């Protein structure tokens, strides 16, 4: 009797991958239960969970991959088994994992959830119960807003047969990214000393559905960025900027660069502001999506206040078509443009007033 076979091709992209929801055809040539995982590795930036993002470059820091199998039962797909893929390390691009014969799946209609994570993130994943947990109940949760890092996932349906089945899983980020790049922050504004540069959001979610990329577990707003400028030197009345040379980041003179991952969340507003040592606002801007002050933060979208396409230069890496740095000048600008880069999923234009 032929072995029951699943051959899962999981392609982890640091940018958006085309999604194909069709059930794959049987491949008679495949023998045994195996996973072939391919990753397109970008530049590895920053550190681990909660670490800043220093540019709009597409990158991934996946070091561990799992695949969860959910078997159809009536109208639901219930958890059957999970597979941990060994040998995946930072920078891995291709890995083939053959599952032992005694760990194979019984024939049937399945949905597979592939999850890629970094080594030390702060996510707590749903622990599924056999024959009880549905695939729609799989979440990644954090304790505190700001603890986010990258997490990738994808879902596909396939019929498992003795003849063998091929399934392609294209994993994309289930979090959003946000970059802030500013220059010429004044030390004195309205006769007051500027101490904090802050970007706040009106609400947040503390978990994300791994199957859909939709945020859940509503929570209060928080400060995405809260930079204390008081330790920086001052030149010609402007703060000289945060020093990221230790991280290999090259940026414009007198510039402040910071970034973060965000849980997807619906209908939020953002405020950028300069504040004194009592937290009194000296100047504030309302972040807008075109003319709309309330907008959704979506999974695999990158929201950029200012433009920085390369960590290692201010000219976008040089060459034809390179986009040079464009930090927002907070000494003169009343409007700030935010774009979402195509290295993630979608481009949007946001402004502040």
C-alpha positions as CSV (number, residue, x, y, z in Angstrom):
1,X,0.0,0.0,0.0
2,X,1.3,3.4,-0.9
3,X,2.3,5.7,1.9
4,X,0.0,8.6,2.7
5,X,1.9,11.7,1.5
6,X,1.8,15.4,2.0
7,X,4.4,17.5,0.3
8,X,4.2,21.1,1.6
9,X,6.0,23.8,-0.2
10,X,6.1,26.7,2.2
11,X,7.5,29.9,0.7
12,X,8.2,32.6,3.4
13,X,8.4,36.0,1.8
14,X,9.5,39.2,3.5
15,X,7.3,40.9,0.9
16,X,3.8,40.0,-0.2
17,X,3.3,36.7,-2.0
18,X,0.4,35.9,-4.4
19,X,-2.2,33.9,-2.6
20,X,-3.6,30.7,-4.2
21,X,-6.5,29.2,-2.4
22,X,-7.0,26.3,-4.8
23,X,-6.7,22.7,-3.7
24,X,-3.5,21.2,-5.2
25,X,-3.6,18.1,-7.4
26,X,-2.2,14.8,-6.4
27,X,1.5,14.2,-7.2
28,X,2.1,10.5,-7.7
29,X,5.8,10.9,-7.7
30,X,6.0,12.2,-4.1
31,X,7.1,9.5,-1.6
32,X,6.6,10.0,2.2
33,X,5.5,13.0,4.2
34,X,7.8,15.9,3.6
35,X,8.0,19.6,3.8
36,X,10.0,21.8,1.4
37,X,10.4,25.3,2.7
38,X,11.9,28.1,0.7
39,X,12.6,31.6,2.1
40,X,13.6,34.7,0.2
41,X,16.0,36.3,2.8
42,X,16.4,40.1,2.9
43,X,18.8,42.1,5.0
44,X,18.6,41.2,8.7
45,X,17.9,44.4,10.5
46,X,17.6,45.2,14.2
47,X,17.4,42.7,17.0
48,X,14.5,40.7,18.3
49,X,11.0,41.2,19.7
50,X,10.1,44.8,20.1
51,X,13.2,45.9,18.3
52,X,13.1,49.0,16.0
53,X,12.8,49.0,12.2
54,X,15.5,51.1,10.6
55,X,14.4,51.2,7.0
56,X,11.7,50.2,4.6
57,X,13.8,47.3,3.3
58,X,11.9,44.0,3.1
59,X,13.6,41.6,5.5
60,X,12.8,38.5,7.6
61,X,14.3,37.1,10.7
62,X,12.5,33.7,10.7
63,X,14.4,31.0,12.7
64,X,11.6,28.6,13.5
65,X,8.8,27.2,11.4
66,X,5.8,25.0,12.3
67,X,2.9,23.6,10.3
68,X,-0.4,22.8,11.9
69,X,-2.9,20.3,10.3
70,X,-6.6,20.7,10.8
71,X,-8.9,17.9,9.5
72,X,-12.4,18.6,8.2
73,X,-15.2,17.4,10.5
74,X,-18.6,18.4,9.4
75,X,-18.4,22.1,8.6
76,X,-15.3,22.7,10.7
77,X,-11.6,22.0,10.4
78,X,-10.3,20.6,13.7
79,X,-6.8,20.3,14.9
80,X,-5.2,17.0,14.2
81,X,-1.4,17.3,14.4
82,X,1.5,19.8,14.3
83,X,5.0,19.5,12.7
84,X,8.0,21.4,13.9
85,X,10.6,21.8,11.1
86,X,14.1,21.3,12.5
87,X,17.2,23.0,11.2
88,X,15.7,26.3,10.2
89,X,18.2,29.1,11.3
90,X,18.6,32.8,10.6
91,X,19.4,33.2,6.9
92,X,18.1,29.8,5.8
93,X,16.6,30.0,2.3
94,X,15.8,26.4,1.5
95,X,15.2,23.4,3.8
96,X,13.7,20.0,3.1
97,X,12.3,18.1,6.0
98,X,11.1,14.5,5.6
99,X,8.6,13.4,8.3
100,X,9.0,9.9,9.7
101,X,6.5,7.3,8.4
102,X,4.9,6.9,11.8
103,X,4.1,10.6,11.9
104,X,2.0,10.7,8.7
105,X,-1.6,11.9,8.4
106,X,-4.6,9.8,7.7
107,X,-6.4,10.6,4.4
108,X,-9.0,13.4,4.4
109,X,-9.7,17.0,3.7
110,X,-7.3,19.3,5.6
111,X,-6.4,22.9,6.1
112,X,-2.7,23.6,6.9
113,X,-1.5,26.6,8.9
114,X,2.2,27.4,8.5
115,X,3.8,29.8,11.0
116,X,7.3,31.4,10.8
117,X,8.7,33.2,13.8
118,X,12.0,34.7,15.1
119,X,14.0,33.1,17.9
120,X,12.8,35.0,20.9
121,X,9.6,36.9,20.1
122,X,7.0,37.7,22.8
123,X,4.0,36.1,21.1
124,X,1.9,33.5,22.9
125,X,0.3,31.2,20.3
126,X,-2.9,29.4,20.8
127,X,-2.2,25.8,22.0
128,X,-4.6,23.7,20.0
129,X,-6.5,20.7,21.4
130,X,-6.9,17.7,19.2
131,X,-10.4,17.3,17.6
132,X,-11.5,20.5,19.3
133,X,-9.6,23.6,18.3
134,X,-10.6,25.0,14.9
135,X,-8.2,26.8,12.5
136,X,-10.1,30.0,13.0
137,X,-9.2,29.9,16.7
138,X,-5.4,30.2,16.2
139,X,-4.1,33.5,17.5
140,X,-0.8,35.1,18.3
141,X,-1.1,37.4,21.4
142,X,1.2,39.8,23.3
143,X,1.0,41.0,26.9
144,X,1.9,44.7,26.3
145,X,1.4,46.9,23.2
146,X,4.9,47.5,21.8
147,X,6.0,43.8,22.3
148,X,5.3,43.0,18.6
149,X,7.9,41.5,16.3
150,X,7.6,39.7,13.0
151,X,5.4,36.7,12.6
152,X,4.5,35.1,9.3
153,X,1.6,32.7,8.5
154,X,-0.5,31.2,5.7
155,X,-3.4,28.8,5.3
156,X,-4.1,26.4,2.5
157,X,-6.6,23.5,2.0
158,X,-5.7,20.2,0.5
159,X,-7.0,16.6,0.1
160,X,-4.6,14.1,1.7
161,X,-4.5,10.8,-0.1
162,X,-2.4,7.7,-0.2
163,X,-1.1,8.8,-3.6
164,X,0.4,12.0,-2.3
165,X,-0.5,15.7,-2.1
166,X,1.3,18.9,-2.9
167,X,0.4,22.0,-0.9
168,X,2.0,25.5,-1.4
169,X,2.0,27.8,1.6
170,X,3.0,31.4,1.0
171,X,3.5,33.0,4.3
172,X,3.2,36.8,4.8
173,X,3.5,39.0,7.8
174,X,0.5,39.1,10.2
175,X,1.8,42.4,11.7
176,X,2.2,45.9,10.3
177,X,5.4,48.0,10.2
178,X,5.8,51.7,11.1
179,X,8.9,53.9,10.5
180,X,9.5,57.5,11.7
181,X,12.2,59.5,10.1
182,X,12.5,63.2,11.1
183,X,15.1,66.0,10.9
184,X,15.7,69.4,12.4
185,X,13.8,68.9,15.7
186,X,14.1,72.3,17.4
187,X,15.5,72.5,20.9
188,X,13.4,75.5,21.8
189,X,9.8,75.9,20.6
190,X,7.4,78.6,21.9
191,X,10.1,79.6,24.5
192,X,9.9,76.0,25.9
193,X,12.5,73.3,25.7
194,X,11.5,70.3,23.6
195,X,12.2,67.1,25.5
196,X,10.0,64.4,23.8
197,X,9.3,63.4,20.2
198,X,6.3,61.2,20.4
199,X,3.9,59.3,18.0
200,X,0.8,58.0,19.7
201,X,-2.1,55.8,18.5
202,X,-5.7,56.0,19.8
203,X,-6.3,52.3,20.3
204,X,-4.5,48.9,19.8
205,X,-5.1,45.2,19.5
206,X,-3.1,42.6,21.5
207,X,-3.7,39.6,19.3
208,X,-3.9,38.7,15.7
209,X,-5.8,35.9,14.0
210,X,-3.1,33.8,12.2
211,X,-5.5,32.6,9.5
212,X,-6.9,36.0,8.5
213,X,-4.4,38.6,9.8
214,X,-7.2,40.5,11.5
215,X,-6.5,42.0,14.9
216,X,-8.4,41.1,18.1
217,X,-8.4,41.7,21.8
218,X,-9.0,45.5,21.8
219,X,-6.9,47.6,24.2
220,X,-6.1,51.2,25.0
221,X,-3.9,53.5,22.9
222,X,-0.2,53.9,23.6
223,X,2.9,55.7,22.5
224,X,4.4,53.9,19.5
225,X,7.5,56.2,19.7
226,X,8.5,58.2,22.7
227,X,12.0,59.5,22.2
228,X,13.7,61.5,25.0
229,X,15.8,64.1,23.2
230,X,17.3,65.7,26.3
231,X,20.5,63.6,26.1
232,X,21.3,64.7,22.5
233,X,23.7,67.5,21.7
234,X,22.4,70.6,19.9
235,X,23.7,72.3,16.7
236,X,22.3,75.6,15.4
237,X,19.3,75.2,17.6
238,X,18.4,71.6,16.4
239,X,19.0,68.2,18.1
240,X,21.7,66.3,16.3
241,X,19.8,63.0,16.3
242,X,19.9,59.6,17.8
243,X,23.1,57.6,17.2
244,X,22.5,54.3,15.3
245,X,26.1,53.8,14.1
246,X,26.4,50.8,16.4
247,X,23.6,49.1,14.4
248,X,25.3,50.0,11.1
249,X,22.7,52.6,10.2
250,X,23.7,55.7,8.2
251,X,21.2,58.6,8.2
252,X,20.9,62.3,7.5
253,X,22.4,65.0,9.7
254,X,20.2,66.1,12.6
255,X,17.8,63.2,12.1
256,X,15.8,61.0,14.4
257,X,15.0,57.5,13.2
258,X,12.8,54.9,14.8
259,X,10.5,52.1,13.9
260,X,8.2,49.4,15.3
261,X,5.9,46.6,14.4
262,X,2.2,47.0,15.1
263,X,-0.7,44.6,15.6
264,X,-3.4,45.1,13.0
265,X,-6.1,47.4,14.4
266,X,-9.2,49.1,12.9
267,X,-10.4,52.7,13.0
268,X,-7.5,54.4,14.8
269,X,-6.0,57.9,14.7
270,X,-2.4,58.8,15.2
271,X,-0.8,62.0,16.6
272,X,2.8,63.1,16.2
273,X,4.0,65.7,18.6
274,X,6.8,67.6,20.4
275,X,6.4,67.9,24.2
276,X,8.2,69.5,27.1
277,X,9.4,67.9,30.3
278,X,5.9,68.2,31.8
279,X,4.5,66.3,28.8
280,X,2.7,69.5,27.7
281,X,2.3,69.6,23.9
282,X,4.4,72.3,22.2
283,X,3.3,71.2,18.7
284,X,1.1,68.3,17.4
285,X,0.1,67.0,14.0
286,X,-2.8,64.7,13.2
287,X,-1.8,61.8,11.0
288,X,-4.1,61.3,8.1
289,X,-4.8,58.8,5.3
290,X,-5.4,61.2,2.5
291,X,-8.0,63.4,4.2
292,X,-9.2,60.8,6.6
293,X,-8.1,61.0,10.2
294,X,-9.3,57.5,11.2
295,X,-7.9,54.6,9.3
296,X,-7.1,50.9,9.6
297,X,-3.6,49.5,10.3
298,X,-3.4,46.4,8.2
299,X,-1.2,43.2,8.4
300,X,1.7,43.2,6.0
301,X,1.4,47.0,5.3
302,X,4.3,49.3,6.1
303,X,3.5,52.9,7.3
304,X,6.4,55.3,6.8
305,X,6.7,58.8,8.1
306,X,9.5,60.0,5.9
307,X,11.4,57.8,3.5
308,X,14.4,55.6,4.2
309,X,14.9,52.7,1.7
310,X,18.4,51.6,2.9
311,X,20.0,51.3,6.2
312,X,23.5,51.6,4.8
313,X,23.3,54.8,2.9
314,X,21.2,58.0,2.5
315,X,21.0,57.7,-1.3
316,X,18.8,54.6,-1.3
317,X,21.8,52.4,-2.1
318,X,22.6,54.3,-5.3
319,X,22.0,53.1,-8.8
320,X,19.2,53.8,-11.2
321,X,15.8,54.1,-9.6
322,X,17.2,54.4,-6.1
323,X,15.1,56.5,-3.7
324,X,17.2,58.9,-1.5
325,X,16.4,59.5,2.1
326,X,13.6,62.1,2.8
327,X,13.4,62.8,6.5
328,X,10.5,65.0,7.5
329,X,11.7,68.5,8.5
330,X,9.9,69.3,11.8
331,X,11.2,72.8,11.8
332,X,9.1,73.9,8.8
333,X,6.6,71.2,7.8
334,X,2.9,71.4,8.5
335,X,2.2,68.3,6.4
336,X,3.9,65.0,6.6
337,X,3.5,62.3,4.0
338,X,3.4,58.6,5.0
339,X,3.8,56.0,2.4
340,X,3.5,52.2,2.5
341,X,6.3,50.5,0.5
342,X,5.7,47.8,-2.2
343,X,8.3,45.6,-0.4
344,X,5.5,44.7,2.0
345,X,2.0,44.7,0.4
346,X,0.4,48.0,-0.5
347,X,1.3,51.7,-1.0
348,X,-0.8,54.2,0.8
349,X,-0.3,58.0,1.2
350,X,-1.0,59.5,4.6
351,X,-0.6,63.2,5.7
352,X,-0.6,65.0,9.0
353,X,-2.1,68.3,9.8
